[in-house]
Amino acid sequence: EAKESYPFPNPNAKMSYCLDVGANVGAFSILFSEYCNNVIAIEPYKPNYDFMVNKINELKLDNIITYNKAISRIDGEIIEMSVADQESCSGDISTSDPKGIVHLGTAETMSYSYINENYPGITYMKVDCEGCEYDLLMGNPLKEVKILVMELHGDYIGKKKKRELLNYLGTQFKSMQARPENNEVLMFFNVDIPIKQV
């Protein structure tokens, strides 16, 4: 699914740092490790994180840097994770859902400032974090990022923040495309020709 969902760069011209926010069980990070010198994979939910780390170790991949943390504007906070109901899957876990009624524990936070300071030159970002996208991206310098692919969840962040974020991203990227089959998935480019999906 990851290969079908995201534009992948040319493996002959590897990018430096690629960021996977909402890494879940690591499918995207593992696939993308072929295209990037280093992948930073961030996943707050411990069972997903442990599965991802075990799979990375099993495959003997040494260029994926993992964090069992959640995204916030502030580093080192402890925040609650939840899903809307018992039928939700692990991909629906949010740290910002006001309707979250099934609590799944806590996670420590990290900010984009921390990521940017420790891993300068991020060139590709995949963001699927059920509401953290506003805190991750809003107001942060993104003009050096070549490609940003994200799911934008208006239900989590609200219409006003969704509008603000889209307007801001319009100042940081040259072009934007929505995936035809899912208009919540947006692709932003600072490259002249969008990289084809494979």
Buried (B, 14 or more C-beta within 10 A) or exposed (E): EBEEBBBBBEEEEBBEBBBBBBBBBBBBBBBBBEBBEBBBBBBBBBEBBEBBBEBBEEEEBEBBBBBBBBBBBEEEBEBBBBBBEEEBEBBBBBBBBEEBEBEBEBBBBBBBEBBBEEBEEBBBBBBBBBBBBBBBBBEBEBEEBBBBBBBBBBBBBBEEBBEBBBEBBEEBBEEBEEBEEEEEBBBBBBBEEBBEEE
